[in-house]
Amino acid sequence: MAAMFRDIVRRAPGAIGRRFVAMLALLLACGVAIAQPASTVWPPPLAPASQRADEIHVVKHQRRMDLLRKGKVIRSYSIRLGDQPRGHKRQQGDERTPEGRYTITYRNPKSAFHLSLRVSYPNAADRAQARARGVDPGGDIVIHGGTPPGYAGDWTDGCIALTNKQMEEVWSLVPTGTPIVIDP
């Protein structure tokens, strides 16, 4: 690879061109090495079945999410919610996080917010109440990364947010099909 870069630099026209090409080649080489270290596995793999959560419990007013296994808390996280966190989500755009019993239905390794786990909102009851009111119930509620470490405010449009590092751990512990209970 070094010989290839030397050949490219040598063929560049003029001293300035050679310096530019050399700098570009160096940046490219460093960028590739930093962006994709050989030991990085993406997305993080699921933990062994014996270590995975079998339920998620969210307590909105405490801004806490617990991962449980056989009824015992195995991890606990401080979370951020929608900009209007009080009350159950009733319609698209209300910025509320839903309340009730749902399921993790999909794992998105290419999420715009680092990684994400889709929550099964809206369920049949959510759709029925929205239909009765003539509104769209909304959707696309996920648990995702993106919260800066130490950030204390709510900022999502109704999702449950963690830091990227926390989300990587949750990703490895929560398989598709895991039930999630979201309490006020």
N, C-alpha and C positions, 0 to 999 in steps of 0.2 A: 504494500500500500504506500509506503514511504517513497519508493521508486516512482510510482505513478504520480504522486504529488510533485516530486522534483521534476519529472518530465513536463507536467503541465506548467509549472512555474517557468522553466527554461524556455518554453515555446511562447510565453506571453510577450507581447510587443512592449518594448521600453522598460525602464527601471520601475516606473510607477505602476505599470500594468503587472509586472512580475510581483511587486509588493502586494498589490491588491489581490491577485490570484493566490499568493502564498497565504495572506491573511484569511481569505475566504476558505481555502483548503483547511487551514488550521481550525477555524471556527466550525466548519462542517465536521471535521474529525472529532473535535471536542463535543459538539452538540450531539452527535450520534452516540458517543460514549456515555454522555450524561443522560440522554433521553431514554436509552435502552440498554441498561447494564445487563450483562450476560446472565446474571443470577436472578433478575427480576421476573416473576411470573405474574401475568396480568390476564384476567382479574385474579385476585387472591383465591386460592382453592378452598373448597368447603372443608371444614374441620372433620375429623372422624365422627361418625354417627354418634358415638358415645359422648361426645363433647358438645353437640349441637343443641340449640334451644328447641323446645317443643311448644313454646308459647311466648308471646310478647305481651307485656302489660304496660300501657301508657297512662300516666296520671297527669292530665293537662295542667291542672292548677299548681302542681308541684314542679312542672317542666321536667319530668323524669320518665325515662323508659327503662323497664327491666326486661331482661331476657331470662326466662325460666326453663328449668329442666326438671321434670317430675315434681313440679310445685315449688321448687326452691330457686331463689334468685342466683343466677350464675354470673351476671354482669348487670351493672346499672349505669345509666348515662344521663347527663344533663342535656336537655333538648331545647330546640327553638321551634315555635309553632307559627301559625298564620298571624297576620297583623291584627286580626279580630278573634282572639282565641276563645272567648267565652261563648258557650252554647254550641249546639250541634250544627254542622254544616247543613244548610237548607237549599242552597242554590249556587250556581256558577257565579263566581266573582265576589262572594261574601267574605272571602279570606278567612274562613273558619276551618278548623280541623274537625273532621267528623268524630262522633262519639258512638260507641256500640261495638258489636262483635263483627269482625271481618277476617279476611285471610290474605296472606301474601300470595299473589297470583303470578308474579313475574319478576325476574332478576335482570336488570339492565346494566351490563358492564360498560356501555357507551353513553351513559347518562350525561347530560350537560352539567350535572352537579356531582361529578366524580363517579359515583356508583348509585344505583337506586333499587329499591324493592317496592313494587306496586302493591297498594292496599286495594282490596276488592270493593271499595266505595265507587259508585252507589250500589247498594243491594236492592232487593225488590221493594222493601219498605221505603227506602230513600227515594226510589223512582216514583212510587205511588204517591207519596206526599208532595213531591215536586209537580207531578202531573195534575193533582187536585188543585194546586195553586197556580197552574199554568206557567211554570218556570222550568228552566233547565237545571237538573240537580248538580251539574258539574261533574268532575271526575279528575282523573290523572293525579290522584293523591298517592304520594310515595314517601318512603323514608329515604333520605338522601344526605350526601355530604355537602360541603360548601360553606359551613359556618366557620368563620375565622376563630382560632383558638382564643378563649377568653371572652368572646363576644356574648353579651348578656341580653340583647333584645330579640324580640320576635321579628321575623322578616320574610317568612314564606307566604305563599298565597293559599295556604291550608295544609301544606305538607308538614312532615316531621323532619327536622334537620339536625344533623350532627356535624362534628368536624370531619375532615377527610380521613384522618387516622382512626377515629372511632367507627366511621362507616366501613372502613376496610375490615375491622374486627367483626362488626355486625354482619357484614357480607359473608364472612367465613363461617359464622355460627347459625345463620338463618336460611334454611332451604325453602324453596317454593312449597306452598301448602301449609306453612306455619300459621296457626291462628293468632290474631292480634285483637286484644281488648283495649279499647280507648275509653277511659273514664274521664268525667269532667274534672 
